[in-house]
Amino acid sequence: MGSKLFILACVAGLAVAAGVSAQPSRYQVTVSPVSSASGYQKLSIAKAVVGSAPIRVWANTAIDPDCSVHTPGATLTILEPPAHGAAVVKDEPYFAAFPPANPRSACNNRKVPGHQAFYTAASGYTGHDRMVLQGSSPDGAVRRIAVDITVR
């Protein structure tokens, strides 16, 4: 996707009022997309598990600073299931981990509503497995999360 070019007419630092006019200046402004051309952010994470015990591989939530559910909420789905195990998304409360500067960090000491993705390796399997999740947030951000899993 290429950049778009347009001309912006502007009054450079001069006030425009009734009966007063200023000479407009011409500026060239280049607009580039801030997200990838594919329309989503790609993330890769690695997890390790011993045996076929279920592990949480990802979680997301959309809450307001008072810890109540933000509407519309976040979504989490499995795009590509693992080849050597099972994955499930559960809608259940969990302890989030917002950074201290985030106004929602006050919610870190209690369970908040959200979505959690869990992976369970097939019985007896050891080796590499992979799954892909997709999560979205109310602001329109979409993330594709590739999860590489080492099963020992």
C-alpha positions in Angstrom: 0.0 0.0 0.0 1.6 3.3 -1.1 1.4 6.6 0.6 -1.2 9.1 -0.4 -0.4 12.7 -1.3 -2.8 15.6 -0.9 -2.5 19.4 -0.8 -3.5 21.2 2.4 -4.5 24.9 2.2 -3.5 26.6 5.4 -3.4 30.1 6.9 0.1 30.2 8.2 -0.1 31.6 11.7 -2.6 34.3 10.8 -6.1 34.8 12.2 -8.9 34.9 9.7 -11.9 37.0 10.8 -14.7 38.7 9.0 -13.3 41.2 6.5 -9.7 40.0 7.0 -8.1 37.6 4.7 -4.6 36.0 4.5 -2.6 34.5 1.7 -3.0 30.7 2.0 0.2 28.7 1.9 0.5 25.3 0.2 2.0 22.4 2.0 2.8 18.9 0.9 1.7 16.3 3.5 2.5 12.6 3.2 0.1 10.2 5.0 1.4 6.7 5.7 -0.6 3.9 7.4 0.4 3.2 11.0 -0.6 -0.4 10.9 0.5 -3.1 8.7 -1.0 -3.4 5.2 -2.6 -6.7 6.3 -4.9 -4.9 8.7 -3.7 -6.5 11.9 -0.7 -6.6 14.2 1.4 -9.8 14.2 2.7 -11.2 17.5 4.7 -14.3 18.2 5.1 -15.9 21.6 6.7 -19.1 22.8 5.4 -21.3 25.6 6.7 -24.6 27.1 4.7 -27.3 28.8 5.6 -30.6 30.5 3.3 -33.4 29.5 -0.4 -32.8 28.8 -1.2 -30.4 31.6 -3.3 -27.5 30.2 -1.5 -24.1 30.1 -2.9 -20.6 29.4 -1.2 -19.2 26.3 -3.0 -15.9 26.0 -5.7 -13.7 27.6 -7.4 -10.4 26.8 -10.0 -8.2 28.3 -11.7 -4.9 27.7 -12.4 -3.1 31.0 -12.9 0.5 32.1 -10.7 2.1 34.8 -13.3 1.2 37.4 -12.8 -2.5 36.4 -16.3 -2.9 34.9 -16.7 -4.4 31.4 -16.2 -2.1 28.5 -18.8 -2.3 25.8 -18.1 -3.4 23.1 -15.7 -5.9 24.6 -12.6 -7.7 23.4 -12.8 -10.9 21.3 -10.5 -13.9 21.2 -10.8 -16.8 18.7 -8.7 -19.7 17.5 -7.7 -19.2 13.8 -5.4 -22.3 13.5 -5.8 -25.1 16.0 -2.7 -27.0 17.2 -1.8 -30.1 15.3 -0.7 -32.1 18.3 -3.1 -31.1 21.0 -6.3 -29.2 21.8 -7.0 -25.5 22.3 -10.0 -23.8 23.8 -11.0 -20.3 24.6 -12.9 -19.8 27.8 -14.8 -16.7 28.8 -14.0 -16.5 32.5 -12.5 -13.9 34.9 -8.7 -13.8 35.4 -6.1 -11.6 37.0 -4.9 -9.0 34.4 -1.5 -7.5 34.4 -1.8 -3.9 33.3 1.4 -1.8 33.4 1.5 0.7 36.4 1.0 3.8 34.2 -2.2 2.3 32.8 -5.3 3.6 34.7 -6.6 0.1 34.7 -3.7 -1.2 36.8 -5.9 -0.7 39.8 -7.8 -3.7 38.6 -4.7 -6.0 38.7 -5.5 -7.1 42.3 -8.9 -8.6 41.4 -10.2 -10.9 38.7 -11.7 -9.1 35.7 -14.0 -10.5 33.0 -12.1 -11.7 29.9 -11.1 -14.4 27.5 -8.4 -17.0 28.0 -6.9 -19.4 25.5 -5.6 -22.7 26.8 -3.5 -25.4 25.2 -3.4 -29.1 26.1 -0.9 -31.4 24.4 -2.1 -34.8 23.2 -1.3 -37.6 25.6 2.3 -38.9 25.1 3.2 -36.2 22.6 6.6 -34.4 22.9 8.0 -31.9 20.4 6.9 -28.7 18.8 3.3 -27.5 18.3 1.9 -24.3 17.0 -1.5 -22.5 17.1 -2.7 -19.1 15.9 -5.2 -16.9 17.8 -6.8 -13.6 16.8 -7.8 -11.0 19.4 -9.5 -7.7 19.0 -10.1 -4.7 21.3 -12.9 -2.1 21.3 -10.6 0.5 19.7 -10.5 -1.6 16.5 -7.0 -3.1 17.1 -6.7 -6.7 15.8 -3.8 -8.9 16.7 -2.8 -12.3 15.3 -0.9 -14.2 17.9 1.3 -17.1 16.7 2.0 -19.4 19.6 4.9 -21.8 19.4 4.7 -24.4 22.0 7.5 -26.8 23.1 6.0 -29.9 24.7 8.4 -31.9 26.9 
